[in-house]
């Protein structure tokens, strides 16, 4: 009898523990089976360079359904480097890197997400001797281009020289067929490149047979339609978790990007994947359509999501500027016309010039009339993509005035506003790259002229003039 009671108690205890286990397993505890995915990291630094130098940030393709909680480095010599919680690798303040002692640090960088899942990639850090040729990394977005498509530049080709006559060879690793780089840095493509991202290792050898470090030539080929869809003939996937192709890479210099798409059927949704390289990048989007609404309802819609599918906002025709950190994002285009262009404008930093960027902070440049001051002139520059210079001026005398740029080394665009900031006129080109606006202006009135690069996609220097022409 006593033995039977012991067996019964053991059985009841097992049932109790099983029940407790079931309760715990259904309590909402998050689980995940996906690992983070990282791209290989490649950097170089000159021997004897001052310590505590940033070498760049590890690029995360996917955080595995979560966010990255920590990074670490492993491998021979890893203690010479630090890695931050955001994945930025730098040299340590107490280290001394010498190219003759240890030239290449072949490390592993390990990322762990908040689920505890980890994955690693290679981190190759190269220490350059000062007589070695050093190229600058280069990123390129292409759309059906061939021939010479860009030029890689040299930090140096030999000691204290950047003369490309010193280069005898350019070596490429993992290059697709048809891609080559000449000894002056010119990038040439002779064959069609399928839609993809290509990370090509490139290094130079100079005429003294000194071999420089590898840098990446990264090429993104743009979407062309018909190759990335869940429906036959569709150009982009209809769901975030299916969209794998990166249609645009937004580099640290910002700029202007176009992605071409098509509404293939009723209720088609195109999720367009983009990558933003720099924290604090300002992005805005515009939709341009062919006006034929065979599959849409006559309206255009743009929605933005982060890489985890977190929804931001939806706008029609134009998505206003929003500040994003580095990472992957998805732009959802839907209910638009048959064919469309998604225009992406990226600004990665504020302008460093002293001219105000809007009417509220405009720079006053003087008064103008026919007798005391018939000609105003101001020299300035557009130094970042999306930078706009706004000038205020006062008109003393009624008359016809000419307002424009001269000696501009880029395509300028001008917009004229009245004292209340209401648009009056605008112009793209008059002669060459300069705009010119002719306007009849009233006396005793303040006006504003805004100068920018055409399509916000140019930078450079210009002279602004405001001239009295006639009564």
Buried (B, 14 or more C-beta within 10 A) or exposed (E): EEEEEEEEEEEEEEEEEEEEEEEEEEEEEEEEEBBBBBBBBBBBBBBEEEBEBEBBBBBBBBBBBBBBBEBEBEBEBBEBBBBEEEBBBBBBEEEEBEBEEEBBBEBBBBBBBBBEBBBBBBBBBBBBBBBBBBBEBBBBBBEEBEEEBBEBEBBBBBEEBEEBEBBBEBBBEEBBEEBEBBBEBBBBBEEEBEBEBBBBBBBBBBBEEBBBBBBBBBBBBBBBBEEBBBEEEBBBBBEBEEBEBBBBBBBEBBBBBBBBBBBBEEEBBBBBBBBBBBBEBBBBBBBBBEEEBEBBEEEBBBBBBBBEEEEBEEBEBEBEEBEBEBBBBBBBBBBBBBBBEBBBBBBBBEBEBEBBBEBEEBBEBEBBBBEEBBEBEBEBBBBBBBBBBBBBBBBBBBBEBBBBBBEBEBBBBBBBBBBEEEEBEEBBEBEEBBBBBEBEBEEEEBBBBBBBBBEBBBBBBBBBBBBBEEE
